[in-house]
Amino acid sequence: QVDVTAMVQLFGYVDMTDCGFIVAVLSIAFNPLFWNVVARWEHKTRALSRAFGSPRAACYCLGSVILVLNGVRSHCFTEAMKSQPKLEGLDCHWAYYSGLAILAVGTLFVISSFLALGFTGTFLGDYFGILMEAKVTSFPFSILDNPMYWGSTAVYLGWSFM
């Protein structure tokens, strides 16, 4: 037997009928689906590389689209958070500053990952045939296997606390 009271209480704090919440969930799900489908399609067909005249130009274009989609996702997430019910226990200074610290650590991982990988390393260059000379093992990859994902998760968690 499973006690679902905690889940029922948790869902009492999420208004799943809110349009902003639905749009945020859809944008969160759409982004990785989109870039993985496009990258795999490019890897199989090289259609973007041909259309843009080079793999590097195609990768920069897809990376730019991903950045725009991430901005839209962040905006949708922020708007959804504004319209959702608030936990009373998190309406205090310690929660705000804890969220700020989590967000800062997440931002550190995301930015340092980007700097270690470069634009094409971050934005699916390997699917375009743009490979790194060696595996990146410097910070933050010396601490985590997937610092970009963990960092992004920390950013949104910290944002939620704030």
Steps between C-alpha positions, in 0.01 A plus 500: 500500500623844408418808704420773247413774750828683439438503124142618549627783722769590246252514213290732716774757436502457123219638288528271200208673328690830483572584136845637588588174678393294199700719259806473729475120516462481122800728441711302747410176320526644148852645516709184546267307271547761226876529518555126524274426203662774290853395600437133422339598168807709417731215597318261264438735206744795529210706363565804721871498419418501128232768540732730695808422294704355787456293815629785715246752364219246543609424858513872585151544355356207698681624812342842454155344464562296817602817687179675391292197601675495838413867548136423421509202739647713779236769443219240507645346816522840671143591407373160618679541833339840550150359455537185711404475869785573742621281786475709815813336642705636211387859545801604708853633468678166548306342212572795274873499575519120479336524158745772401795282607365199307443721196856637527654151515286392204603806301866426580463147361315615187741782416815301576366208291438736210849649532660153513304366201471809284196580287515198270582265787200627693256513211525153346803557278578128509180434302635735235835320493672772706692302759711610794868399486475326837246428771453801726607408854558845649260673740204447522533165322754398764218517758188389309434289192225732371562843653287684242192290586561510875571874480181571306300292747657692790418832331132412470489353853661812645265717299208302641615556858543870435 
